């Protein structure tokens, strides 16, 4: 098994850039332009007799049809994407729209259509300027056939995706995947590549942020570099996902650290207006809770969605169970980082559902069963937190439920 490593800042920036729709579309456009010009560059390889016998003059008509149809399909696809984002924002949660806007399948479809449009436009322009000879027109026709093949495959996949695009169930699946990925990364690197925090011997000097917002990412390598090779400790206190203001300490450093190094510590924390998915597994669980809560009264009456969220949350939290692998050697042994709290993970996803769905017997029952399952799978990790939350679920149900029989049913499932 490969040794896990913390994500670096440049990898984070690159991955976020590649998840933007315009990046892939621009690459496909460039590919389409190159494909059209390659036919001109290598047209000398095609015998003129072969080109004339095949009927290479048909390339212009095919490219004209392709250009007009791709423009229409691209406009339609963008409309679908915008509608899905609006539907996810209004019907599910606005926090999930970032996952839809970064969906690779939608990006591939849009990029293919735009790339094919650019290929056809460049081909038509080149034909109009008589850039191609008969051999070039044959190569262009062959490239057009290949592009049409790509378009057909993409359209078939796109049609399949449209059946679930923006749906609640598909949104739950995307959020579950993002939360699972983040929680698995934190399980493998519980201290982000550092060592456990020591609140008793914490350094005395706080480092404060330069802006108000959420911590999205901590550059552990930058924190190590800020120590300038000195054998002293640096204590991180603001984990990714924490909301901070100008008086909230990000970290604590020793008194001998120069001001320039303290500024470097501050810059190692990426602070933005919104939470992100990469280093913040609690965000995914909170978004799942939002989806489930929004499906419950008084906002709606769709407790089936809440039950689906509970199942998804159970699968995500199962990722937090230790896999038995030995802990890796820390990459940053002089940076102390607090561990992720199991209590917080359970509270983030189950407490809102227990509160909003307390009056629907199925919701507290399923939460109690999910908590019991976590205790059975990993008692050392979940037992204390699950028992405390189980009693909270029962207390909410006792207040909201009217029938004694339903209260008894929830009470019987309470973890003792």
C-alpha positions as CSV (number, residue, x, y, z in Angstrom):
1,X,0.0,0.0,0.0
2,X,1.4,3.4,-1.0
3,X,2.3,5.7,1.8
4,X,-0.1,8.6,2.0
5,X,1.2,12.1,1.7
6,X,-0.4,15.5,2.5
7,X,-1.6,17.4,-0.5
8,X,0.7,20.3,-1.4
9,X,-0.4,23.8,-2.3
10,X,0.5,23.5,-5.9
11,X,-1.4,20.3,-6.3
12,X,-4.4,21.9,-4.6
13,X,-4.3,24.8,-7.0
14,X,-3.8,22.6,-10.0
15,X,-6.6,20.2,-9.1
16,X,-9.0,23.1,-8.5
17,X,-8.0,24.6,-11.9
18,X,-8.6,21.3,-13.7
19,X,-12.0,21.0,-12.1
20,X,-13.1,24.2,-13.8
21,X,-15.2,23.7,-16.9
22,X,-13.4,26.3,-19.0
23,X,-10.0,24.6,-18.6
24,X,-11.1,21.3,-20.2
25,X,-13.1,23.2,-22.8
26,X,-10.1,25.2,-23.7
27,X,-7.9,22.1,-24.1
28,X,-10.5,20.4,-26.3
29,X,-10.8,23.6,-28.4
30,X,-7.0,23.6,-28.8
31,X,-7.1,19.9,-29.8
32,X,-9.8,20.6,-32.4
33,X,-7.8,23.4,-33.9
34,X,-4.6,21.3,-34.0
35,X,-6.6,18.4,-35.6
36,X,-7.8,20.6,-38.3
37,X,-4.4,22.1,-39.1
38,X,-2.7,18.7,-39.0
39,X,-4.7,17.7,-42.1
40,X,-3.0,20.7,-43.9
41,X,0.4,19.8,-42.5
42,X,0.4,16.2,-43.7
43,X,-1.7,16.5,-46.8
44,X,1.4,15.7,-48.9
45,X,1.2,12.1,-47.7
46,X,-2.0,11.3,-49.5
47,X,-1.9,10.5,-53.2
48,X,-4.0,12.9,-55.3
49,X,-5.6,10.1,-57.2
50,X,-6.8,8.5,-54.0
51,X,-8.2,11.8,-52.7
52,X,-10.2,12.4,-55.9
53,X,-11.6,8.9,-56.0
54,X,-12.8,8.9,-52.4
55,X,-14.6,12.2,-52.8
56,X,-12.8,14.5,-50.5
57,X,-14.9,17.5,-51.5
58,X,-17.6,16.4,-49.2
59,X,-15.6,17.6,-46.2
60,X,-16.9,21.2,-46.5
61,X,-20.6,20.2,-46.4
62,X,-20.1,17.8,-43.4
63,X,-18.2,20.5,-41.5
64,X,-21.0,23.0,-42.1
65,X,-23.6,20.7,-40.7
66,X,-21.3,19.8,-37.8
67,X,-20.6,23.4,-36.9
68,X,-24.3,24.4,-36.7
69,X,-25.4,21.3,-34.8
70,X,-22.6,21.5,-32.2
71,X,-23.5,25.1,-31.5
72,X,-27.0,24.1,-30.8
73,X,-26.1,21.1,-28.7
74,X,-23.6,23.2,-26.7
75,X,-26.2,25.8,-26.0
76,X,-28.7,23.1,-24.9
77,X,-26.1,21.5,-22.6
78,X,-25.2,24.7,-20.9
79,X,-28.9,25.3,-20.3
80,X,-29.2,21.9,-18.7
81,X,-26.2,22.5,-16.5
82,X,-27.5,25.9,-15.3
83,X,-30.9,24.4,-14.6
84,X,-29.4,21.6,-12.7
85,X,-27.3,24.0,-10.6
86,X,-30.5,26.0,-9.9
87,X,-32.4,22.9,-9.0
88,X,-29.7,21.7,-6.7
89,X,-29.4,25.1,-5.0
90,X,-33.2,25.5,-4.4
91,X,-34.3,21.9,-3.9
92,X,-31.3,20.4,-2.1
93,X,-28.6,22.8,-0.8
94,X,-26.5,25.5,-2.3
95,X,-23.4,23.9,-0.8
96,X,-23.8,21.0,-3.2
97,X,-23.7,23.2,-6.4
98,X,-19.9,23.2,-6.4
99,X,-19.9,19.5,-6.9
100,X,-22.3,19.8,-9.9
101,X,-20.4,22.7,-11.4
102,X,-17.2,20.5,-11.2
103,X,-18.8,17.3,-12.5
104,X,-16.4,15.6,-14.9
105,X,-19.1,14.0,-17.1
106,X,-20.7,17.4,-17.8
107,X,-17.3,18.9,-18.5
108,X,-16.4,16.2,-20.9
109,X,-19.7,16.6,-22.8
110,X,-19.4,20.4,-23.0
111,X,-15.7,20.2,-23.9
112,X,-16.3,17.6,-26.6
113,X,-19.1,19.7,-28.2
114,X,-17.1,23.0,-28.1
115,X,-14.0,21.3,-29.3
116,X,-15.9,19.7,-32.2
117,X,-17.4,23.2,-33.0
118,X,-13.9,24.8,-33.1
119,X,-12.6,21.9,-35.3
120,X,-15.4,22.4,-37.8
121,X,-15.0,26.2,-37.8
122,X,-11.3,26.1,-38.3
123,X,-11.8,23.5,-41.1
124,X,-14.4,25.6,-42.9
125,X,-12.1,28.7,-42.7
126,X,-9.2,26.7,-44.0
127,X,-11.3,25.3,-46.9
128,X,-12.5,28.8,-47.7
129,X,-9.0,30.1,-48.0
130,X,-8.0,27.1,-50.2
131,X,-5.4,26.0,-47.7
132,X,-6.1,22.3,-48.4
133,X,-5.3,20.4,-51.5
134,X,-7.2,17.3,-52.5
135,X,-5.0,15.2,-50.0
136,X,-5.6,17.7,-47.2
137,X,-9.4,17.6,-47.8
138,X,-9.3,13.8,-47.6
139,X,-7.4,13.9,-44.3
140,X,-9.9,16.5,-43.0
141,X,-12.8,14.3,-44.0
142,X,-11.2,11.4,-42.1
143,X,-10.6,13.5,-39.1
144,X,-14.2,14.7,-39.3
145,X,-15.5,11.1,-39.2
146,X,-13.4,10.4,-36.1
147,X,-14.7,13.6,-34.4
148,X,-18.3,12.5,-35.2
149,X,-17.6,9.2,-33.6
150,X,-16.4,10.9,-30.4
151,X,-19.6,13.1,-30.5
152,X,-21.9,10.1,-30.9
153,X,-20.3,8.3,-27.9
154,X,-20.4,11.5,-25.8
155,X,-24.0,12.2,-26.7
156,X,-25.0,8.6,-25.6
157,X,-23.3,9.1,-22.3
158,X,-24.7,12.6,-21.9
159,X,-28.3,11.3,-22.6
160,X,-27.7,8.7,-19.8
161,X,-26.5,11.3,-17.4
162,X,-29.4,13.7,-18.1
163,X,-31.7,11.2,-16.4
164,X,-30.1,11.8,-13.1
165,X,-28.5,15.2,-13.5
166,X,-29.4,17.5,-10.6
167,X,-31.6,14.9,-8.9
168,X,-31.6,14.6,-5.1
169,X,-30.3,11.0,-5.2
170,X,-27.4,11.9,-7.5
171,X,-26.6,14.9,-5.3
172,X,-26.4,12.7,-2.2
173,X,-24.1,10.3,-4.1
174,X,-21.7,13.2,-5.1
175,X,-21.6,14.6,-1.6
176,X,-21.0,11.1,-0.2
177,X,-18.1,10.6,-2.5
178,X,-16.5,13.9,-1.6
179,X,-17.0,13.4,2.1
180,X,-15.7,9.8,1.9
181,X,-12.6,10.9,0.1
182,X,-11.8,13.7,2.6
183,X,-12.4,11.4,5.6
184,X,-10.3,8.6,4.2
185,X,-7.5,11.1,3.6
186,X,-7.8,12.3,7.2
187,X,-7.8,8.7,8.6
188,X,-4.6,8.0,6.7
189,X,-3.1,11.3,7.9
190,X,-4.9,12.1,11.1
191,X,-2.6,15.0,11.8
192,X,-2.1,16.2,8.2
193,X,1.4,14.9,8.2
194,X,2.3,16.4,11.6
195,X,2.2,14.9,15.1
196,X,-0.6,15.0,17.8
197,X,-1.3,18.3,19.5
198,X,-0.2,18.9,23.1
199,X,-2.5,21.5,24.7
200,X,-0.5,21.4,28.0
201,X,2.8,22.4,26.4
202,X,1.5,24.7,23.7
203,X,3.7,27.5,22.4
204,X,2.9,30.9,23.9
205,X,2.7,33.3,21.0
206,X,-0.5,33.3,18.8
207,X,-0.5,34.0,15.1
208,X,-3.7,35.7,13.9
209,X,-5.2,35.7,10.4
210,X,-5.4,38.6,8.0
211,X,-9.0,38.1,7.0
212,X,-12.3,36.7,8.2
213,X,-13.6,33.4,6.7
214,X,-13.2,29.6,6.8
215,X,-9.9,27.8,6.8
216,X,-9.9,25.8,3.6
217,X,-6.4,24.4,3.6
218,X,-3.2,24.2,5.7
219,X,0.2,24.1,3.9
220,X,2.1,21.9,6.3
221,X,5.3,22.2,4.3
222,X,5.2,26.0,4.6
223,X,4.7,25.7,8.3
224,X,7.8,23.5,8.6
225,X,9.8,25.9,6.5
226,X,8.7,28.8,8.7
227,X,10.6,27.2,11.6
228,X,13.9,27.8,9.6
229,X,15.4,24.5,10.7
230,X,15.0,25.3,14.4
231,X,14.2,22.3,16.7
232,X,11.1,23.9,18.2
233,X,7.5,23.1,17.9
234,X,4.6,24.9,16.1
235,X,1.1,24.3,17.3
236,X,-1.8,24.5,14.9
237,X,-5.2,25.2,16.5
238,X,-7.5,26.2,13.5
239,X,-8.3,23.1,11.5
240,X,-9.7,23.2,7.9
241,X,-13.4,24.0,8.2
242,X,-13.0,26.4,11.2
243,X,-14.6,29.8,11.0
244,X,-12.1,32.4,12.1
245,X,-11.9,36.1,12.6
246,X,-9.1,38.6,13.2
247,X,-8.8,37.7,16.9
248,X,-8.9,33.9,16.3
249,X,-5.5,32.2,16.6
250,X,-4.4,30.1,13.7
251,X,-1.4,28.7,15.4
252,X,0.9,29.3,18.3
253,X,4.7,29.7,17.9
254,X,7.7,30.3,20.1
255,X,8.8,33.8,21.2
256,X,12.0,33.6,19.2
257,X,10.3,33.3,15.9
258,X,10.9,36.5,13.8
259,X,8.1,38.5,12.4
260,X,8.8,37.4,8.8
261,X,8.4,33.8,9.8
262,X,5.2,34.5,11.6
263,X,3.8,36.1,8.5
264,X,4.8,32.9,6.6
265,X,2.8,30.9,9.2
266,X,-0.2,33.1,8.5
267,X,0.1,32.6,4.7
268,X,0.3,28.8,5.2
269,X,-3.4,28.9,6.1
270,X,-5.7,29.4,3.1
271,X,-8.7,31.3,4.2
272,X,-11.8,31.9,2.0
273,X,-15.4,32.9,2.3
274,X,-16.7,29.3,1.9
275,X,-15.7,25.9,3.1
276,X,-14.1,23.4,0.7
277,X,-14.0,19.6,0.4
278,X,-10.3,18.7,0.2
279,X,-9.2,18.8,3.9
280,X,-12.6,19.3,5.6
281,X,-14.5,16.0,6.0
282,X,-16.9,17.6,8.4
283,X,-18.1,19.8,5.5
284,X,-19.4,16.8,3.6
285,X,-21.2,15.4,6.6
286,X,-22.8,18.8,7.3
287,X,-24.0,19.1,3.7
288,X,-25.5,15.6,3.9
289,X,-27.3,16.8,7.1
290,X,-28.6,19.9,5.2
291,X,-30.0,17.7,2.4
292,X,-31.8,15.4,4.9
293,X,-33.1,18.3,7.0
294,X,-34.5,20.1,4.0
295,X,-36.6,17.1,3.1
296,X,-38.3,17.1,6.5
297,X,-41.2,19.2,7.8
298,X,-42.0,22.0,7.8
299,X,-39.9,22.6,4.7
300,X,-41.0,19.4,3.0
301,X,-42.4,16.0,3.7
302,X,-40.0,13.6,2.1
303,X,-38.6,11.5,4.9
304,X,-37.3,8.9,2.4
305,X,-34.6,11.4,1.5
306,X,-33.6,11.7,5.1
307,X,-33.4,7.9,5.4
308,X,-31.2,7.9,2.3
309,X,-28.9,10.5,3.9
310,X,-28.6,8.4,7.1
311,X,-27.5,5.5,5.0
312,X,-25.0,7.6,3.1
313,X,-23.7,9.1,6.4
314,X,-23.2,5.6,7.8
315,X,-21.1,4.6,4.7
316,X,-19.0,7.8,5.1
317,X,-18.4,7.3,8.8
318,X,-17.4,3.7,8.2
319,X,-14.4,5.2,6.4
320,X,-13.3,6.6,9.7
321,X,-12.7,3.0,11.1
322,X,-9.0,2.3,11.4
323,X,-7.7,-0.1,8.7
324,X,-5.1,-1.7,10.8
325,X,-2.2,-0.2,8.9
326,X,0.7,1.2,10.9
327,X,0.7,5.0,11.2
328,X,3.2,6.6,8.7
329,X,6.2,8.5,10.0
330,X,5.2,12.2,10.1
331,X,6.6,14.4,7.3
332,X,6.5,17.4,9.6
333,X,7.6,16.2,13.1
334,X,7.8,19.8,14.5
335,X,4.2,20.7,13.6
336,X,1.5,19.7,16.2
337,X,-2.1,19.3,14.8
338,X,-5.3,18.5,16.8
339,X,-7.0,15.3,15.9
340,X,-10.4,15.2,14.2
341,X,-13.1,14.6,16.9
342,X,-15.4,11.6,16.4
343,X,-18.0,13.5,18.5
344,X,-18.0,16.3,16.0
345,X,-18.4,14.0,13.0
346,X,-21.5,12.3,14.5
347,X,-22.9,15.6,15.7
348,X,-22.5,17.3,12.3
349,X,-24.6,14.7,10.4
350,X,-27.0,13.1,12.9
351,X,-27.9,15.9,15.3
352,X,-29.7,18.1,12.7
353,X,-31.6,15.1,11.4
354,X,-32.5,14.0,15.0
355,X,-33.9,17.5,15.7
356,X,-35.8,18.1,12.5
357,X,-37.1,14.6,12.1
358,X,-37.9,13.8,15.7
359,X,-41.6,13.8,15.0
360,X,-41.3,11.2,12.2
361,X,-40.7,7.8,13.9
362,X,-38.7,6.4,11.0
363,X,-36.0,9.1,11.3
364,X,-34.9,8.5,15.0
365,X,-35.2,4.8,14.5
366,X,-32.9,4.8,11.6
367,X,-30.4,7.1,13.4
368,X,-30.4,4.8,16.4
369,X,-29.7,1.8,14.1
370,X,-26.9,3.7,12.3
371,X,-25.3,4.6,15.7
372,X,-25.6,1.0,16.8
373,X,-24.0,-0.2,13.6
374,X,-21.0,2.1,14.1
375,X,-20.5,0.8,17.6
376,X,-20.6,-2.8,16.4
377,X,-18.1,-2.1,13.7
378,X,-15.6,0.0,15.7
379,X,-16.5,0.2,19.4
380,X,-13.2,1.8,20.4
381,X,-13.7,4.7,18.0
382,X,-17.5,5.3,18.1
383,X,-18.9,3.9,21.4
384,X,-18.6,6.9,23.7
385,X,-19.7,9.5,21.1
386,X,-22.5,7.2,19.8
387,X,-24.0,6.5,23.2
388,X,-24.1,10.2,24.0
389,X,-25.7,11.1,20.7
390,X,-28.2,8.2,21.0
391,X,-29.6,9.7,24.2
392,X,-30.0,13.0,22.5
393,X,-31.9,11.4,19.7
394,X,-34.2,9.8,22.2
395,X,-34.7,13.0,24.1
396,X,-35.7,14.8,20.8
397,X,-38.1,12.0,20.0
398,X,-39.7,12.0,23.4
399,X,-40.6,15.7,23.0
400,X,-41.8,15.4,19.4
401,X,-43.6,12.1,19.2
402,X,-47.2,11.8,20.5
403,X,-47.8,8.1,20.8
404,X,-46.3,6.3,23.8
405,X,-45.7,3.2,21.6
406,X,-43.5,5.2,19.2
407,X,-41.6,6.7,22.1
408,X,-41.0,3.2,23.6
409,X,-39.7,2.0,20.2
410,X,-37.1,4.7,20.1
411,X,-36.3,4.2,23.8
412,X,-35.7,0.5,23.2
413,X,-33.1,1.3,20.6
414,X,-31.2,3.8,22.7
415,X,-27.6,2.7,23.3
416,X,-26.8,2.2,27.0
